[in-house]
Structure formats: structure tokens, C-alpha cells
Amino acid sequence: MAYEPLHHKYRPQTFAQLVGQSAIATTLSNALQQRRIAPAYLFCGPRGTGKTSSARILAKSLNCISHPGPTPEPCGTCEICRTVTNGSALDFVEIDAASNTGVDNIRELIERAQFAPVQCRYKVYVIDECHMLSVAAFNALLKTLEEPPERVVFVLATTDPQRVLPTIISRCQRFDYRRIPLEEMVGHLSLIAGNEGISIEEEAVRLVAQVSQGGLRDAESLLDQLSLLEPPVTAEKVWDLVGAVPERDLLGLVRAIASDDGAAVLDQVRKLMDRGREPLIVLQNLAGFYRDLLIAKTAGGRQDLVAITPPTWVEMQEFAQSLELSLILAGQQHLRAAEIQVRNTTQPRLWLEVTLMGLLPSTLASQTAAPATAKTTFTSPAALPSKTAIPTSNTPKSTTPAPTPLPTDSPFEPPVAAAPRAAAPNPPTASLSSSPSSSSPPAQPSPTLQPQPPSPPTPDLAQLWQQIVAVLQPLGTRALMQQQGNLLAFTGQAARIGINSQPLFKMAQGRVANIEEAFQQVVQHKVKVSLEVMADSGSSEDQPPAAGSIPAQSPPPPEPVSATPVAREEAPAETNWSGRAMFNSAPSVPAPNPESPASNGSSVPSGPQPPSLADMPIESDFERAVKSFAQFFNGQVVSVDDETTGKSSPQKPPDPADSMPSYLGPDSDVPF
């Protein structure tokens, strides 16, 4: 006869033979006696606790032909009981969900369930490890589980009920299997050892039950292995077979650690290594032993909470009383943190020894005292760096001057240069305007200890404006600022730019972002740009300056103009920015002398200059801007008569080469 393992040979055949599951056995037995058979059952719990065995017992109890109906005590000898036991019954189908996960497998199962039983009263379907089914397969099984065909019972078994759909669980009677208690497992293993003639000590049997951690199948398999050893089987042989560290060796190692003797700790570890114990196993077993020490310290009367033999437990209770609770907790925390290092390193023995040396009481005490020492060091005033010391009365104040405020009362204010860095601290700020609103009180010293960003040296305004114009983008903005823009003031953080013409002011406002970007490229930091109107074509420009104020000065016009004043006959009243200017008659006003030197002493900005207009009777900046604008686009300057009567303007004879696109509207965004 072929060899039959112990966990197969001693599989329970009735509900009364279930080990450690008395509540479930009683419930199912009463359901069978009262003929209250549910259409679906869900058995869930750890491995080796009797789920599949209970499903087979239920199938035999429903179909045993030795009884007229379902019974909790099947005979086990009839044809149905024997075929269910060996898995050859036609009406007992046991499948594993791991290899039947799809919808097609479940659909085939449902189709077969529609047929009546062949030999038995009930057709029983057992789906083992049902959590492996896909979501679609679970959904396909929902309706059949809720209302199965007559005489059909489904039994679902799983070790992971969290992965089962709640809709499936709600349609089943759920039974949760628990781990087998230690005493019941010891009794069952002793019964098997007596029946099989295995010579094993009682301490070894208890150790087998403890090592299996509540799984009866694991315990029976380990007992089957121990039966092959030379009798009698002792606890040491059990430890050697499972590859774990004996609890006596762990106790000796903990005693060496508690004595703060590093040499003794290394000797104990070397003995374990010489006996073939893996460093990771030693570390894990030692962490579990620290947990047992914690229970012995806090709950000495609860031996049922630990997997320790009674003689060792007594010694642990006496030893734990001499240890401090904080020392045990710190040691377990240290072992938990070192497990990853020992697991992943290429030198596990080295790191195990280092970890165990870190468990010494002197080492743990120094580690716990280190954070407090570090905190005291950093909070001590004497330990602060000298740079962060609070300045005394003799500490020199910051020499960074306060930025000069921008005057807002008149657009003709001349630029006020920022004070150089070498000036005396907190220089008084003076305004050149007679308006009281342009003056500001002296800046107070800043109380902050942070160093102020250095302000750049104040360059020549004309030279700076040429650099700004040179990097302006796009080219249309560069042309607009070169012809109509002037840099009035620059403080390092803000800049005032004057526009010569009011009609061009709105267009220039849309180019502020481009001007700020050009400033940032030149001065290497952000600058706030504000625009002002310098003069309004023949009105404010030609009027004498007010008393007590200094007239605004701008760079010379971009093209050479005759020095002889020429009386003009017309003044612009309205401009159509499609390239055509409309003029109305106005009294003759003498034009300013363009040869007067600029206030800043700068020359005309470099760059491409428009053609000379010396032969034309146009004198104001506005008219020159209109002319330059028309020539920039190869346009033509015409009067109102050109639009209404079609006659040529007296200002300039028509030029067939000059043309201007007519699709540009008054508010078009001309690409300067």
C-alpha cells in the first residue's frame, strides 16, 4: 500500500472530529438535523484549520445513503462517503479558483449546476481559495449563489476574505475558522504519536505545537518528519529540524546582553553561527524572545500568550524582573530597525554582531542620551555662531541708502540719482520740485538683521537707455522706444520712462512687460517700469515752464532738423493710426530749438536713423513721430481732404512708392 502522510490519514471525517472548531461543528450539525440547508457557505480562516475538511464532511453529511436524510454523522463506509473522500463522486465537484479564475469557467460551472444530481441528494460545489476569482467571475456567480437550482449547495473556502466581494459574502453563511489552541493541538498530536508508535518526549510535542502557530496541518507534517529520526525525539532535535534558535540559547544570549559583556555576546553568536543558524533567523527569533520577555515582565501569569516551554518560562519570569521595561522596549525597537539592514546586506553576520553590540545597556543609554545633549548644545546662547549675534550699540549700521521716492506731481521732474554706497548712512532725501507732495521724510534704519541686496551703481541715464533699447524685443517695440521714449529716472528698483506723444502713450503701455524684461537683462534684476507723457504735441512742450520748476529735458530727436525756426501752418488735432494723419489749421507757433544740448549730456542713441526731414515744414515732436511712423511702414501722410475729395495733400506730393496697408484699424496692435 502506498504511503499516506499523517495529515491525510488523520483528516477529520465527521464534525465531531474537528479539532479546535467546536462552535462551527455545533452550528453545522444543528443545521443538518433541522434540515436548514443554506444554498451557499463561506469558510474563511488561516491555513490548516479545517476549511476544506469541513466542506467534505458537509458533502458526506448531505448525501450519506446510510441515513434517510442529511445527518451530522455520516457513516464513512457507503459508496457515496467513500467516493466523496477520494474525490471521485459525480455530484461532488471540488475546484481551485487559482486555475479557474475567468468568467468562462464560472459560466460552465453554472450550466452544469442546472442538471439534477446523478447519485446524491445534493450537488455540492466546493471552490477552494475563492479570493483568486476575478471580479467578473464573482459577478457572474452572484445570481446563482442567491437563487441556486434546487438541491445545489455552494461552499467557498478562502484564507483571505478581504479580497472577496461584499456582495458575495452577503449571499453566504460565513464561518470564521480560528487557529487551533495549543492544548487541543498537543492532545491531538499525542494521540497520533501513540497510534503511530512515535517515541517523542512531551516537551518536544509541545514545541511542535508551538512552532506550527495554530496550523494543525503544519504540526502533523512536522510530526511526520520527526518520526523519521532516531528515537526518542527531544526538543533539541525539533529545534535543529525547523532551523530555529532554541529558546535556551536565546535566554543565554539575552543574559549576556543584560550583563553588558560584549565578548560574551559575540561568543554566544558565534556558537549559533557554527551550528548553522542564519543571521536573519537569529535576529527574528531574538526579536520574538524580547516580546516574550515583555510579557513575562508585565503579565507573568499568562503563559498561554507565549510559545515557551514551562521550565524556560519560569526562568524567564525570574530574569525579566531584573530588567527595566524601557530597556526591553528599546532593545526590541533596535532589533526592528536593524532587520532591513541584515536582510539586504551581503555581510549578514557582520551586521548581526554590530546589531547585538548595540543592544548592550551602556550603548542604549548613550543613544537615548544623545538627543537631549544635542538639543542642549543647539539651544545654548554660547553655541550660536558669531554671525547671528545681536548687534550692540557699537555695531555699525547698514550703509545701504534708502531708495529715492518717485515724484508724482509733475511729469517734468528731472531724474534724482540714488546716493552712492559710500555715502553716509541715512542721507537726507531732497526733492527738486517745489511741490510739498514730492518730498518724503528720511528713511528709518531697518531693524532686520538680514543683509540688504546691494543696489547697482547709478549709470548715465542716456547710456543706460541706449543699452535698454538695444536689447528690446520685438523690433517694433525697440523702434517705438528709440524714437518716442526717454529714461527720466532710475533708482535701481524702479524706472520712469517718458513718452513724447499722448496718442502713442496707450500703445506704449502695452509694451511695459517687454521694457521690464530688457531692464532685467541689462541690470540683472527686476525693475518696475512706469510710463509718463512728456508733452502733448505743441501744447505743453511749447509753453514756458512754471516758476520754481525745472523743465524736463530729453535726448535730441532721432533725425537732424534745421536749426532755423520755421513757422508751421497746421497743428495735428487727431491721428488715424492706419498710417494717415489728419490736420486742422492752427496758429503758427515757433518750434523749440533742437540744437539745445540735452541735460544729461548724452549723444543721440545709435541705430538706424530715418531719412532727413529738413526740407519739410514739420517742427513738433509729434509731427516728426507721425512722419517717422509712416516712413517705417513705407506709408504716406495725408490730410482730411485726401479722404473726402481725393485731392493730394499740400504737405507732401504723392509718392507712388509710398503705400500703407489700409486694414490697420485705430486700435490695431502695430508690431513695433
WOLIN-V369184 format. One record per residue. N is the residue number from 1. RES is the residue in one letter. SS is DSSP state (H for helix, E for strand, L for the rest). PHI is phi as a letter, one per 30 degrees, with the letter a starting at -180 (999 if undefined). Layout:
n=N res=RES ss=SS phi=PHI
n=N res=RES ss=SS phi=PHI
//
This chain:
n=1 res=M ss=L phi=999
n=2 res=A ss=L phi=d
n=3 res=Y ss=L phi=d
n=4 res=E ss=L phi=c
n=5 res=P ss=L phi=e
n=6 res=L ss=H phi=d
n=7 res=H ss=H phi=d
n=8 res=H ss=H phi=d
n=9 res=K ss=H phi=d
n=10 res=Y ss=L phi=c
n=11 res=R ss=L phi=d
n=12 res=P ss=L phi=d
n=13 res=Q ss=L phi=c
n=14 res=T ss=L phi=b
n=15 res=F ss=H phi=d
n=16 res=A ss=H phi=d
n=17 res=Q ss=H phi=d
n=18 res=L ss=L phi=d
n=19 res=V ss=L phi=c
n=20 res=G ss=L phi=i
n=21 res=Q ss=L phi=b
n=22 res=S ss=H phi=d
n=23 res=A ss=H phi=d
n=24 res=I ss=H phi=d
n=25 res=A ss=H phi=d
n=26 res=T ss=H phi=d
n=27 res=T ss=H phi=d
n=28 res=L ss=H phi=d
n=29 res=S ss=H phi=d
n=30 res=N ss=H phi=d
n=31 res=A ss=H phi=d
n=32 res=L ss=H phi=d
n=33 res=Q ss=H phi=d
n=34 res=Q ss=L phi=c
n=35 res=R ss=L phi=h
n=36 res=R ss=L phi=c
n=37 res=I ss=L phi=c
n=38 res=A ss=L phi=d
n=39 res=P ss=L phi=d
n=40 res=A ss=E phi=b
n=41 res=Y ss=E phi=b
n=42 res=L ss=E phi=b
n=43 res=F ss=E phi=c
n=44 res=C ss=E phi=b
n=45 res=G ss=E phi=l
n=46 res=P ss=L phi=d
n=47 res=R ss=L phi=d
n=48 res=G ss=L phi=i
n=49 res=T ss=L phi=c
n=50 res=G ss=L phi=j
n=51 res=K ss=H phi=d
n=52 res=T ss=H phi=d
n=53 res=S ss=H phi=d
n=54 res=S ss=H phi=d
n=55 res=A ss=H phi=d
n=56 res=R ss=H phi=d
n=57 res=I ss=H phi=d
n=58 res=L ss=H phi=d
n=59 res=A ss=H phi=d
n=60 res=K ss=H phi=d
n=61 res=S ss=H phi=d
n=62 res=L ss=H phi=d
n=63 res=N ss=H phi=b
n=64 res=C ss=L phi=d
n=65 res=I ss=L phi=d
n=66 res=S ss=L phi=d
n=67 res=H ss=L phi=b
n=68 res=P ss=L phi=d
n=69 res=G ss=L phi=a
n=70 res=P ss=L phi=e
n=71 res=T ss=L phi=b
n=72 res=P ss=L phi=d
n=73 res=E ss=L phi=b
n=74 res=P ss=L phi=d
n=75 res=C ss=L phi=d
n=76 res=G ss=L phi=i
n=77 res=T ss=L phi=c
n=78 res=C ss=L phi=d
n=79 res=E ss=H phi=d
n=80 res=I ss=H phi=d
n=81 res=C ss=H phi=d
n=82 res=R ss=H phi=d
n=83 res=T ss=H phi=d
n=84 res=V ss=H phi=d
n=85 res=T ss=H phi=d
n=86 res=N ss=H phi=c
n=87 res=G ss=L phi=i
n=88 res=S ss=L phi=c
n=89 res=A ss=L phi=d
n=90 res=L ss=L phi=d
n=91 res=D ss=L phi=c
n=92 res=F ss=E phi=c
n=93 res=V ss=E phi=c
n=94 res=E ss=E phi=c
n=95 res=I ss=E phi=b
n=96 res=D ss=E phi=c
n=97 res=A ss=L phi=d
n=98 res=A ss=L phi=d
n=99 res=S ss=L phi=c
n=100 res=N ss=L phi=b
n=101 res=T ss=L phi=c
n=102 res=G ss=L phi=d
n=103 res=V ss=H phi=d
n=104 res=D ss=H phi=d
n=105 res=N ss=H phi=d
n=106 res=I ss=H phi=d
n=107 res=R ss=H phi=d
n=108 res=E ss=H phi=d
n=109 res=L ss=H phi=d
n=110 res=I ss=H phi=d
n=111 res=E ss=H phi=d
n=112 res=R ss=H phi=d
n=113 res=A ss=H phi=d
n=114 res=Q ss=L phi=d
n=115 res=F ss=L phi=d
n=116 res=A ss=L phi=d
n=117 res=P ss=L phi=e
n=118 res=V ss=L phi=c
n=119 res=Q ss=L phi=c
n=120 res=C ss=L phi=c
n=121 res=R ss=L phi=d
n=122 res=Y ss=L phi=b
n=123 res=K ss=E phi=c
n=124 res=V ss=E phi=c
n=125 res=Y ss=E phi=c
n=126 res=V ss=E phi=c
n=127 res=I ss=E phi=c
n=128 res=D ss=E phi=d
n=129 res=E ss=L phi=h
n=130 res=C ss=H phi=d
n=131 res=H ss=H phi=d
n=132 res=M ss=H phi=d
n=133 res=L ss=L phi=d
n=134 res=S ss=L phi=d
n=135 res=V ss=H phi=d
n=136 res=A ss=H phi=d
n=137 res=A ss=H phi=d
n=138 res=F ss=H phi=d
n=139 res=N ss=H phi=d
n=140 res=A ss=H phi=d
n=141 res=L ss=H phi=d
n=142 res=L ss=H phi=e
n=143 res=K ss=H phi=d
n=144 res=T ss=H phi=d
n=145 res=L ss=H phi=d
n=146 res=E ss=H phi=d
n=147 res=E ss=L phi=b
n=148 res=P ss=L phi=d
n=149 res=P ss=L phi=d
n=150 res=E ss=L phi=d
n=151 res=R ss=L phi=i
n=152 res=V ss=E phi=b
n=153 res=V ss=E phi=b
n=154 res=F ss=E phi=c
n=155 res=V ss=E phi=b
n=156 res=L ss=E phi=c
n=157 res=A ss=E phi=b
n=158 res=T ss=E phi=a
n=159 res=T ss=L phi=c
n=160 res=D ss=L phi=b
n=161 res=P ss=H phi=d
n=162 res=Q ss=H phi=d
n=163 res=R ss=H phi=c
n=164 res=V ss=L phi=d
n=165 res=L ss=L phi=d
n=166 res=P ss=H phi=e
n=167 res=T ss=H phi=d
n=168 res=I ss=H phi=d
n=169 res=I ss=H phi=d
n=170 res=S ss=L phi=d
n=171 res=R ss=L phi=c
n=172 res=C ss=L phi=b
n=173 res=Q ss=E phi=d
n=174 res=R ss=E phi=c
n=175 res=F ss=E phi=b
n=176 res=D ss=E phi=c
n=177 res=Y ss=E phi=d
n=178 res=R ss=L phi=c
n=179 res=R ss=L phi=d
n=180 res=I ss=L phi=d
n=181 res=P ss=L phi=d
n=182 res=L ss=H phi=d
n=183 res=E ss=H phi=d
n=184 res=E ss=H phi=d
n=185 res=M ss=H phi=d
n=186 res=V ss=H phi=d
n=187 res=G ss=H phi=d
n=188 res=H ss=H phi=d
n=189 res=L ss=H phi=d
n=190 res=S ss=H phi=d
n=191 res=L ss=H phi=d
n=192 res=I ss=H phi=d
n=193 res=A ss=H phi=d
n=194 res=G ss=H phi=d
n=195 res=N ss=H phi=d
n=196 res=E ss=H phi=c
n=197 res=G ss=L phi=i
n=198 res=I ss=L phi=c
n=199 res=S ss=L phi=d
n=200 res=I ss=E phi=b
n=201 res=E ss=L phi=d
n=202 res=E ss=H phi=d
n=203 res=E ss=H phi=d
n=204 res=A ss=H phi=d
n=205 res=V ss=H phi=d
n=206 res=R ss=H phi=d
n=207 res=L ss=H phi=d
n=208 res=V ss=H phi=d
n=209 res=A ss=H phi=d
n=210 res=Q ss=H phi=d
n=211 res=V ss=H phi=d
n=212 res=S ss=L phi=d
n=213 res=Q ss=L phi=h
n=214 res=G ss=L phi=i
n=215 res=G ss=L phi=c
n=216 res=L ss=H phi=d
n=217 res=R ss=H phi=d
n=218 res=D ss=H phi=d
n=219 res=A ss=H phi=d
n=220 res=E ss=H phi=d
n=221 res=S ss=H phi=d
n=222 res=L ss=H phi=d
n=223 res=L ss=H phi=d
n=224 res=D ss=H phi=d
n=225 res=Q ss=H phi=d
n=226 res=L ss=H phi=d
n=227 res=S ss=L phi=d
n=228 res=L ss=L phi=d
n=229 res=L ss=L phi=d
n=230 res=E ss=L phi=d
n=231 res=P ss=L phi=d
n=232 res=P ss=L phi=d
n=233 res=V ss=E phi=d
n=234 res=T ss=L phi=c
n=235 res=A ss=H phi=d
n=236 res=E ss=H phi=d
n=237 res=K ss=H phi=d
n=238 res=V ss=H phi=d
n=239 res=W ss=H phi=d
n=240 res=D ss=H phi=d
n=241 res=L ss=H phi=d
n=242 res=V ss=H phi=d
n=243 res=G ss=L phi=i
n=244 res=A ss=L phi=c
n=245 res=V ss=L phi=d
n=246 res=P ss=L phi=e
n=247 res=E ss=H phi=d
n=248 res=R ss=H phi=d
n=249 res=D ss=H phi=d
n=250 res=L ss=H phi=d
n=251 res=L ss=H phi=d
n=252 res=G ss=H phi=d
n=253 res=L ss=H phi=d
n=254 res=V ss=H phi=d
n=255 res=R ss=H phi=d
n=256 res=A ss=H phi=d
n=257 res=I ss=H phi=d
n=258 res=A ss=H phi=d
n=259 res=S ss=L phi=d
n=260 res=D ss=L phi=h
n=261 res=D ss=L phi=c
n=262 res=G ss=H phi=d
n=263 res=A ss=H phi=d
n=264 res=A ss=H phi=d
n=265 res=V ss=H phi=d
n=266 res=L ss=H phi=d
n=267 res=D ss=H phi=d
n=268 res=Q ss=H phi=d
n=269 res=V ss=H phi=d
n=270 res=R ss=H phi=d
n=271 res=K ss=H phi=d
n=272 res=L ss=H phi=d
n=273 res=M ss=H phi=d
n=274 res=D ss=H phi=d
n=275 res=R ss=L phi=d
n=276 res=G ss=L phi=j
n=277 res=R ss=L phi=d
n=278 res=E ss=L phi=d
n=279 res=P ss=H phi=e
n=280 res=L ss=H phi=d
n=281 res=I ss=H phi=d
n=282 res=V ss=H phi=d
n=283 res=L ss=H phi=d
n=284 res=Q ss=H phi=d
n=285 res=N ss=H phi=d
n=286 res=L ss=H phi=d
n=287 res=A ss=H phi=d
n=288 res=G ss=H phi=d
n=289 res=F ss=H phi=d
n=290 res=Y ss=H phi=d
n=291 res=R ss=H phi=d
n=292 res=D ss=H phi=d
n=293 res=L ss=H phi=d
n=294 res=L ss=H phi=d
n=295 res=I ss=H phi=d
n=296 res=A ss=H phi=d
n=297 res=K ss=H phi=d
n=298 res=T ss=H phi=c
n=299 res=A ss=L phi=b
n=300 res=G ss=L phi=d
n=301 res=G ss=L phi=d
n=302 res=R ss=L phi=c
n=303 res=Q ss=H phi=d
n=304 res=D ss=H phi=d
n=305 res=L ss=H phi=d
n=306 res=V ss=L phi=b
n=307 res=A ss=L phi=c
n=308 res=I ss=L phi=b
n=309 res=T ss=L phi=d
n=310 res=P ss=H phi=e
n=311 res=P ss=H phi=d
n=312 res=T ss=H phi=d
n=313 res=W ss=H phi=d
n=314 res=V ss=H phi=d
n=315 res=E ss=H phi=d
n=316 res=M ss=H phi=d
n=317 res=Q ss=H phi=d
n=318 res=E ss=H phi=d
n=319 res=F ss=H phi=d
n=320 res=A ss=H phi=d
n=321 res=Q ss=L phi=d
n=322 res=S ss=L phi=d
n=323 res=L ss=L phi=c
n=324 res=E ss=L phi=d
n=325 res=L ss=H phi=d
n=326 res=S ss=H phi=d
n=327 res=L ss=H phi=d
n=328 res=I ss=H phi=d
n=329 res=L ss=H phi=d
n=330 res=A ss=H phi=d
n=331 res=G ss=H phi=d
n=332 res=Q ss=H phi=d
n=333 res=Q ss=H phi=d
n=334 res=H ss=H phi=d
n=335 res=L ss=H phi=d
n=336 res=R ss=H phi=d
n=337 res=A ss=H phi=d
n=338 res=A ss=H phi=d
n=339 res=E ss=H phi=d
n=340 res=I ss=H phi=d
n=341 res=Q ss=H phi=d
n=342 res=V ss=H phi=d
n=343 res=R ss=H phi=d
n=344 res=N ss=H phi=c
n=345 res=T ss=L phi=d
n=346 res=T ss=L phi=c
n=347 res=Q ss=L phi=b
n=348 res=P ss=H phi=d
n=349 res=R ss=H phi=d
n=350 res=L ss=H phi=d
n=351 res=W ss=H phi=d
n=352 res=L ss=H phi=d
n=353 res=E ss=H phi=d
n=354 res=V ss=H phi=d
n=355 res=T ss=H phi=d
n=356 res=L ss=H phi=d
n=357 res=M ss=H phi=d
n=358 res=G ss=L phi=d
n=359 res=L ss=L phi=d
n=360 res=L ss=L phi=d
n=361 res=P ss=H phi=e
n=362 res=S ss=H phi=d
n=363 res=T ss=H phi=d
n=364 res=L ss=H phi=d
n=365 res=A ss=H phi=d
n=366 res=S ss=H phi=d
n=367 res=Q ss=H phi=d
n=368 res=T ss=H phi=d
n=369 res=A ss=H phi=d
n=370 res=A ss=H phi=d
n=371 res=P ss=H phi=d
n=372 res=A ss=H phi=d
n=373 res=T ss=H phi=d
n=374 res=A ss=H phi=d
n=375 res=K ss=H phi=d
n=376 res=T ss=H phi=d
n=377 res=T ss=H phi=d
n=378 res=F ss=H phi=d
n=379 res=T ss=H phi=c
n=380 res=S ss=L phi=d
n=381 res=P ss=H phi=d
n=382 res=A ss=H phi=d
n=383 res=A ss=H phi=d
n=384 res=L ss=L phi=d
n=385 res=P ss=L phi=d
n=386 res=S ss=H phi=d
n=387 res=K ss=H phi=d
n=388 res=T ss=H phi=c
n=389 res=A ss=L phi=d
n=390 res=I ss=L phi=d
n=391 res=P ss=L phi=d
n=392 res=T ss=L phi=d
n=393 res=S ss=L phi=d
n=394 res=N ss=L phi=d
n=395 res=T ss=L phi=d
n=396 res=P ss=L phi=d
n=397 res=K ss=L phi=d
n=398 res=S ss=L phi=d
n=399 res=T ss=L phi=c
n=400 res=T ss=L phi=d
n=401 res=P ss=L phi=d
n=402 res=A ss=L phi=d
n=403 res=P ss=L phi=d
n=404 res=T ss=L phi=d
n=405 res=P ss=L phi=d
n=406 res=L ss=L phi=d
n=407 res=P ss=L phi=d
n=408 res=T ss=L phi=b
n=409 res=D ss=L phi=d
n=410 res=S ss=L phi=b
n=411 res=P ss=L phi=d
n=412 res=F ss=L phi=c
n=413 res=E ss=L phi=d
n=414 res=P ss=L phi=d
n=415 res=P ss=L phi=d
n=416 res=V ss=L phi=c
n=417 res=A ss=L phi=d
n=418 res=A ss=L phi=d
n=419 res=A ss=L phi=d
n=420 res=P ss=L phi=d
n=421 res=R ss=L phi=d
n=422 res=A ss=L phi=d
n=423 res=A ss=L phi=d
n=424 res=A ss=L phi=d
n=425 res=P ss=L phi=d
n=426 res=N ss=L phi=h
n=427 res=P ss=L phi=d
n=428 res=P ss=L phi=d
n=429 res=T ss=L phi=c
n=430 res=A ss=L phi=c
n=431 res=S ss=L phi=c
n=432 res=L ss=L phi=d
n=433 res=S ss=L phi=d
n=434 res=S ss=L phi=d
n=435 res=S ss=L phi=d
n=436 res=P ss=H phi=d
n=437 res=S ss=H phi=d
n=438 res=S ss=H phi=d
n=439 res=S ss=L phi=d
n=440 res=S ss=L phi=b
n=441 res=P ss=L phi=d
n=442 res=P ss=L phi=d
n=443 res=A ss=L phi=d
n=444 res=Q ss=L phi=d
n=445 res=P ss=L phi=d
n=446 res=S ss=L phi=d
n=447 res=P ss=L phi=d
n=448 res=T ss=L phi=d
n=449 res=L ss=L phi=c
n=450 res=Q ss=L phi=d
n=451 res=P ss=L phi=d
n=452 res=Q ss=L phi=d
n=453 res=P ss=L phi=d
n=454 res=P ss=L phi=d
n=455 res=S ss=L phi=d
n=456 res=P ss=L phi=d
n=457 res=P ss=L phi=d
n=458 res=T ss=L phi=d
n=459 res=P ss=L phi=d
n=460 res=D ss=L phi=d
n=461 res=L ss=H phi=d
n=462 res=A ss=H phi=d
n=463 res=Q ss=H phi=d
n=464 res=L ss=H phi=d
n=465 res=W ss=H phi=d
n=466 res=Q ss=H phi=d
n=467 res=Q ss=H phi=d
n=468 res=I ss=H phi=d
n=469 res=V ss=H phi=d
n=470 res=A ss=H phi=d
n=471 res=V ss=H phi=c
n=472 res=L ss=L phi=d
n=473 res=Q ss=L phi=b
n=474 res=P ss=L phi=d
n=475 res=L ss=H phi=d
n=476 res=G ss=H phi=d
n=477 res=T ss=H phi=d
n=478 res=R ss=H phi=d
n=479 res=A ss=H phi=d
n=480 res=L ss=H phi=d
n=481 res=M ss=H phi=d
n=482 res=Q ss=H phi=d
n=483 res=Q ss=H phi=c
n=484 res=Q ss=H phi=c
n=485 res=G ss=E phi=c
n=486 res=N ss=E phi=b
n=487 res=L ss=E phi=d
n=488 res=L ss=E phi=d
n=489 res=A ss=E phi=a
n=490 res=F ss=E phi=b
n=491 res=T ss=L phi=c
n=492 res=G ss=L phi=j
n=493 res=Q ss=L phi=c
n=494 res=A ss=E phi=b
n=495 res=A ss=E phi=b
n=496 res=R ss=E phi=c
n=497 res=I ss=E phi=b
n=498 res=G ss=E phi=c
n=499 res=I ss=E phi=c
n=500 res=N ss=L phi=d
n=501 res=S ss=L phi=b
n=502 res=Q ss=L phi=d
n=503 res=P ss=L phi=d
n=504 res=L ss=L phi=d
n=505 res=F ss=H phi=d
n=506 res=K ss=H phi=d
n=507 res=M ss=H phi=d
n=508 res=A ss=H phi=d
n=509 res=Q ss=H phi=d
n=510 res=G ss=L phi=d
n=511 res=R ss=L phi=c
n=512 res=V ss=H phi=d
n=513 res=A ss=H phi=d
n=514 res=N ss=H phi=d
n=515 res=I ss=H phi=d
n=516 res=E ss=H phi=d
n=517 res=E ss=H phi=d
n=518 res=A ss=H phi=d
n=519 res=F ss=H phi=e
n=520 res=Q ss=H phi=d
n=521 res=Q ss=H phi=d
n=522 res=V ss=H phi=d
n=523 res=V ss=H phi=c
n=524 res=Q ss=L phi=i
n=525 res=H ss=L phi=a
n=526 res=K ss=L phi=d
n=527 res=V ss=L phi=b
n=528 res=K ss=E phi=d
n=529 res=V ss=E phi=c
n=530 res=S ss=E phi=b
n=531 res=L ss=E phi=c
n=532 res=E ss=E phi=b
n=533 res=V ss=E phi=c
n=534 res=M ss=L phi=d
n=535 res=A ss=L phi=a
n=536 res=D ss=L phi=c
n=537 res=S ss=L phi=h
n=538 res=G ss=L phi=i
n=539 res=S ss=L phi=c
n=540 res=S ss=L phi=d
n=541 res=E ss=L phi=d
n=542 res=D ss=L phi=c
n=543 res=Q ss=L phi=d
n=544 res=P ss=L phi=d
n=545 res=P ss=L phi=d
n=546 res=A ss=L phi=d
n=547 res=A ss=L phi=d
n=548 res=G ss=L phi=i
n=549 res=S ss=L phi=b
n=550 res=I ss=L phi=c
n=551 res=P ss=L phi=d
n=552 res=A ss=L phi=d
n=553 res=Q ss=L phi=c
n=554 res=S ss=L phi=b
n=555 res=P ss=L phi=d
n=556 res=P ss=L phi=d
n=557 res=P ss=L phi=d
n=558 res=P ss=L phi=d
n=559 res=E ss=L phi=b
n=560 res=P ss=L phi=d
n=561 res=V ss=L phi=b
n=562 res=S ss=L phi=d
n=563 res=A ss=L phi=d
n=564 res=T ss=L phi=d
n=565 res=P ss=L phi=d
n=566 res=V ss=L phi=c
n=567 res=A ss=L phi=d
n=568 res=R ss=L phi=c
n=569 res=E ss=L phi=c
n=570 res=E ss=E phi=b
n=571 res=A ss=E phi=b
n=572 res=P ss=E phi=d
n=573 res=A ss=E phi=c
n=574 res=E ss=E phi=a
n=575 res=T ss=E phi=b
n=576 res=N ss=E phi=c
n=577 res=W ss=L phi=d
n=578 res=S ss=L phi=d
n=579 res=G ss=L phi=j
n=580 res=R ss=E phi=c
n=581 res=A ss=E phi=c
n=582 res=M ss=E phi=c
n=583 res=F ss=E phi=c
n=584 res=N ss=E phi=c
n=585 res=S ss=E phi=d
n=586 res=A ss=L phi=b
n=587 res=P ss=L phi=d
n=588 res=S ss=L phi=d
n=589 res=V ss=L phi=b
n=590 res=P ss=L phi=d
n=591 res=A ss=L phi=d
n=592 res=P ss=L phi=d
n=593 res=N ss=L phi=d
n=594 res=P ss=L phi=d
n=595 res=E ss=L phi=d
n=596 res=S ss=L phi=d
n=597 res=P ss=L phi=d
n=598 res=A ss=L phi=d
n=599 res=S ss=L phi=d
n=600 res=N ss=L phi=d
n=601 res=G ss=L phi=i
n=602 res=S ss=L phi=c
n=603 res=S ss=L phi=c
n=604 res=V ss=L phi=d
n=605 res=P ss=L phi=e
n=606 res=S ss=L phi=d
n=607 res=G ss=L phi=k
n=608 res=P ss=L phi=d
n=609 res=Q ss=L phi=c
n=610 res=P ss=L phi=d
n=611 res=P ss=L phi=d
n=612 res=S ss=L phi=d
n=613 res=L ss=L phi=c
n=614 res=A ss=L phi=d
n=615 res=D ss=L phi=d
n=616 res=M ss=L phi=c
n=617 res=P ss=L phi=d
n=618 res=I ss=L phi=b
n=619 res=E ss=L phi=c
n=620 res=S ss=L phi=d
n=621 res=D ss=H phi=d
n=622 res=F ss=H phi=d
n=623 res=E ss=H phi=d
n=624 res=R ss=H phi=d
n=625 res=A ss=H phi=d
n=626 res=V ss=H phi=d
n=627 res=K ss=H phi=d
n=628 res=S ss=H phi=d
n=629 res=F ss=H phi=d
n=630 res=A ss=H phi=d
n=631 res=Q ss=H phi=d
n=632 res=F ss=H phi=d
n=633 res=F ss=L phi=c
n=634 res=N ss=L phi=h
n=635 res=G ss=L phi=c
n=636 res=Q ss=L phi=b
n=637 res=V ss=L phi=c
n=638 res=V ss=L phi=b
n=639 res=S ss=L phi=c
n=640 res=V ss=H phi=d
n=641 res=D ss=H phi=d
n=642 res=D ss=H phi=d
n=643 res=E ss=H phi=d
n=644 res=T ss=H phi=c
n=645 res=T ss=L phi=c
n=646 res=G ss=L phi=i
n=647 res=K ss=L phi=d
n=648 res=S ss=L phi=d
n=649 res=S ss=L phi=d
n=650 res=P ss=L phi=d
n=651 res=Q ss=L phi=d
n=652 res=K ss=L phi=a
n=653 res=P ss=L phi=d
n=654 res=P ss=L phi=d
n=655 res=D ss=L phi=c
n=656 res=P ss=L phi=d
n=657 res=A ss=L phi=d
n=658 res=D ss=L phi=d
n=659 res=S ss=L phi=b
n=660 res=M ss=L phi=b
n=661 res=P ss=L phi=d
n=662 res=S ss=L phi=c
n=663 res=Y ss=L phi=d
n=664 res=L ss=L phi=d
n=665 res=G ss=L phi=d
n=666 res=P ss=L phi=d
n=667 res=D ss=L phi=c
n=668 res=S ss=L phi=d
n=669 res=D ss=L phi=d
n=670 res=V ss=L phi=d
n=671 res=P ss=L phi=d
n=672 res=F ss=L phi=d
//
